[in-house]
Amino acid sequence: MTTRAALFLTALLALPCVADTVGGLRRAPSLGVALNSSGGAVTIDAVGPGSAAANMGLERGDVVVSVDGVTVADSAAFVAAVARRRAGDAVTIVVKRGGATLTKEGKLGALPLEKQAAYDIEYGNVDTGAGRRRVIVTRPRDTARHPAVLLIGGIGCYSLDGLLRPAEPRDPYAKILDALTRAGYVTMRVEKSGMGDSEGPPCSDPRSDFEAEVRGNAAGLAQLESLDFVDRGNVFLFAHSIGPLVAARIAAKHPVRGLVLAETIGTGWLEYELTNVRRQLLLSGAPYDEVDRRVRQHEICAHRFFIEKQPADKTCAGDLAAPAPSTYMQQLGSLDLAPLWKQIDAPVLIFYGTADFVTDDYQHQYLTNMINAFHPGRATYVRIEGMDHGLTVADAFAQRVVEETLRFLEKARSTPQ
């Protein structure tokens, strides 16, 4: 389904002082540089005033040789080397400046905390049994109990921290969280394993599978409902991309007041994969004979991988490339959605954007019809012309999702259960 760009952990900022440990977890690191990577060299383009990099004596134009003894040849390797650390950790960076090789040492700063003037943002954690995960809660600034929404993102390794900076939110998830909180809702996000401040296996580790993602978000939901400023009878799930599959697993066992699902699937994963491979090849302009050949090859590989649970060998590796470990993907292949949705008797709002390259209208129509067959009138389908998988292309699309979501939530809350 979807991936989201990883948060750049070395943001160029005049950083406020942030404690190394926040909400029970050590903070992700911040160095405070902008980088340029070309020709096998990583050059520092700028150094943030007051940043860890400035305190270490790094300067614009320095060419990075290594970080903690690890040679870095591009920006991605540099960021990965820093991201393995935590705020307050010592770091050694070797650079070339002019004709000299210099060794610079210091301590990493802490990633800035989210902050908004109109409401509170609180950092905590939840224990999943495989390490503690960061949770971030937004709440109206009063003492009343409020309805709440747990946001569940899509597949891939990325952080949900850093979305709500003081400036106007630009990321679609940020727009949704911001609008919900301003409308009187508490929101929560649960970081993925090993991402941001979270403990546990790295997101790309085979142990970070689909079941682990379900457990993490289920633990987050239980904590959300326990908060003394949350109206436990009015807790909703907003899920995007793969998120609705996680949401279905959770809501089948743990009833919620309603669900909002965006850009997802309704059939089994294998059927989705085969039809989507053909659709994407045709959209990319591939000739029909080439489409048939590649779909046939994908079908063979997908059967071995998803049905027989074989590893993706060299022959099939390219056909089965995915932004998640093979354990995660094979668990998706075993997921039977219909029995889950049969157990979920709650109102459901389903979004599909017609510019989505990752899924299609049929999947959303099928999901809507399936839910309504089990629970007549429970599912509502909203088709948004021109919206893509990331709920973007234009700000208006994210705004439409916000408006429809708020309307749905208010209606669900006012309808007797």
Secondary structure, DSSP 8 states (H G I E B T S, - for coil): --------TT---------SEETTEE--EE--EEEEEETTEEEEEEE-TTSHHHHHT--TT-EEEEETTEE--SHHHHHHHHHTS-TT-EEEEEEEETTEEEEEEEE-EE------SSEEEEEEEEE-SSSEEEEEEEEESSSS-EEEEEEE--SSS---TT---SS---SHHHHHHHHHHHTT-EEEEE--TTSTT--SS-TTSTTS-HHHHHHHHHHHHHHHHHSTTEEEEEEEEEEETTHHHHHHHHHHHS--SEEEEES--SS-HHHHHHHHHHHHHHHTT--HHHHHHHHHHHHHHHIIIIIS-----TTTTTTT--SS-HHHHHHHHT--HHHHHHH--S-EEEEEETT-SSS-HHHHHHHHHHHHHHSTT-EEEEEETT--TTS-SSHHHHHHHHHHHHHHHHHHHHS--
